[in-house]
Amino acid sequence: MTAEPAPTFNELCERVRQTRHAHGAAIRARGAAEDKVKELEAAEKAAAEAESDAMYALEDFIDRETAVTPQGE
């Protein structure tokens, strides 16, 4: 059984370059994901507000349509 030769200086430098590149890409991807989460949270909030507004409008409509009016009006 023979041991693998130790990596050369250039091989180690290349490994550092590659891992630094991968690390930078991971940081950028995380930032993009965090931005997307914020965007989705804002969309969810807007949708919840729109749903609430629509429900109040429906309740108001039902109240108006079912309101008892005095006879002769």
Beta strands, then each sheet from edge to edge (+ up, - down):
end
